[in-house]
């Protein structure tokens, strides 16, 4: 995104460093992603949107050779560079590959450590550091390519997953459950579709309050929906140390949420979960929170 931008390569470095330092790295199976196909991206996005992103990235290659800029602004917060299209394909491809692996029974669940994030990307618009909606693509892929009848998307980023909402609203096969700080970014006219369970919470809400809301609202709706697979938009910027938001979660809250999601998955989904990194910009808190999330997913 450019120098000084919070959505930076150091985010993945912080996760890697924490996994190595904690010793958790040795308990995990690692796989490299393959690039998503255009046909799979088009399950969640318009063809013109995708062509525009690819064109912007390709045009920058020509501009750089002519001495032009290295980045192009997509919106005030989001810029694209010559490598962005490849990264977009690999991030969405990771979510698709994880879906295939979990559906094949090769692993019970998976976490995709990907950049760029995706949950603000609408069907036809890039915004909020996001270009393609990795989780929405994977959820649609599970329905269309694997023939599932019902899936759930759970979003615990501090920001509302407006892009995911835009893509899945009204699709009764997909139940989307989220909490997020409100009022906050993005300014968005929320959909009222029956398959959306949005829980806006005020700034400075702490983890115990979030836990109570989850038990009272998410869990009954998830049990009623009986998802055959669960996808997580795993944003860790609701951590109390992250100045991108003003919520008060800590590592133990992420572990608790993950365990509650696993319980639902064990009841209805044969344990099948695919989690994709979204936000999280305080590097130490991000690493610790991902560790807590992965320990819960991996039962270690």
Secondary structure, 3 states (H helix, E strand, C coil): CCCCCCCCCHHHHHHHHHHHHHCHHHHCCCCCCCCCCHHHHCCCCCHHHHHHHHHHHHHHHHHHHCCCCCEEEEECCEEEECCHHHHHHHHHHHHHHHHHHHHCCCCCEEEECCCCCCCCCECCECECCECCCHHHHHHHHHHHCCCCCCEEEEECCCCCCHHHHHHHCCCCCEEEEEEEECCCCCCCCCCCCCCEEEEEECCCCEHHHHHHHHHHHHHHHHHHHCCCCEEEEECCCCECCCCCCCCEECHHHHHHHHHHHHHHHHHHCCCCEEEEECCCCCHHHHHHHHHHHHHHHHCC
